[in-house]
Amino acid sequence: MKLVAKKIIIGIASIVGIGIIAYIGFVAYVVLSLSLGCGWDDGPFHAIKIEPIEISNNAMRFQLSKNGELIIENRADTLSPVLTLIENGTIKWTLDTDVKHTKGYETCWIKKIENVRITKNTDPIKFTFTGYWTYGAERGNMKINRKTGKNSFCLSW
């Protein structure tokens, strides 16, 4: 009888141990998925540097710290929006938000960025927006290194 009880206890302990390890693994997976990159959202995308473009009167302008101005230009047709940083009257960089350079999104494009809200106007520049793209309108957030233009952004369903 003692041998049977011992085998039952060992079996139950093994099953409980495996369950605990599986639960810890699942929690770790969820925490890492949500904390790295964009979590379960689309991205991260990276806008690419381009030559400065002519800025229209319809462009959105946002004042930043240190005599900076972030300009967001929604372009026509199949061109993605462009962001330009001007500091003290000089263009620092211009970024094209085209997502087709990201693996898995080669057939996608952003048509328009609206409802921009600057959440940090120093370095890095951070803002939220509504992005209209291949899959409809989604909330987005972007972070840009003010000096280099290095950036990443996500779109959330």
Secondary structure, DSSP 8 states (H G I E B T S, - for coil): -HHHHHHHHHHHHHHHHHHHHHHHHHHHHHHHHHHSTTTTSEEEE--EEE------TT-EEEEETTTEEEEEE--STT---EEEEEETTEEEEEEE---TTSTT-TT--EEEEEEEEEEE-SSSEEEEEEEEETTEEEEEEEEE-TTT--EEEEEE-
